[in-house]
Amino acid sequence: MKRNRGAATIEFTLVGIPLIFALVSTIEMSRGMWIYHAQTFAIDQGARYLVVHGADCTQNGNTCTTTVGSIATVIANSGVGLVPSNWNVTLISASGSNKVTCSPLSNCLTSTTVWPPSSDNALGSNVAISGSYPFSSAMLMFFPGSAAVHFGTYNLGAYSKQTIMF
C-alpha cells in the first residue's frame, strides 16, 4: 500500500493539467468566435441600414437621409457585448475617395454628417463598412510570434459591401 502513495497526485498532474488547458482553450476560442460573429453581424446591419436610406430618401419630401452618427448607433446597438470605445469602423463611399473613420466608434455616435455624400449617393452605387475589434486572450501568448510573457492581442476584422437600393 505504501508504494502507491502519491500516485493519484501524479496521475492528476499528467491528465488534469492538459484537460484544464483544453477547457480554457475551448472557452477562449468560443469567445473569439462570438466576438467575430457579433462584429460581422453589426457591420452588416450598419451597411443594410445605410443602403435603404440612400438616394431616394431625399425625394418627394422624405427626410430619411442618414448620418454618420445614426449608422454608428445602429452598428453599436447591433454589436451586443462589443465596447464602442474599443472598436474602429470605416465608412467607404461608392467612389472610395470619401471615407469616414471612426476610431473608435464611440467618437462618431453624435456625428451629424450626412452619409453617403451626395456625390456618391445614387441607386446602384456600392457602399462599404469595415471594422476592426481587438481580441485579447491569455491563450494567444502560446501562438508563434507572440511574446512569451505578454498576453497577445489580435484584431478581428469585418467587412460588408452593399448596393444602395432606395
Sequence and secondary structure as in RCSB ss.txt:
>XXXX:A:sequence
MKRNRGAATIEFTLVGIPLIFALVSTIEMSRGMWIYHAQTFAIDQGARYLVVHGADCTQNGNTCTTTVGSIATVI
ANSGVGLVPSNWNVTLISASGSNKVTCSPLSNCLTSTTVWPPSSDNALGSNVAISGSYPFSSAMLMFFPGSAAVH
FGTYNLGAYSKQTIMF
>XXXX:A:secstr
 GGGTTHHHHHHHHHHHHHHHHHHHHHHHHHHHHHHHHHHHHHHHHHHHHHTTSGGGGSTT     BHHHHHHHH
HHHSTT  GGG EEEEE SSSS EEEESSGGGGTT   BSS GGG  TT EEEEEEEEEEEEGGGGGSTTS SSS
 EEEEEEEEEEEE   
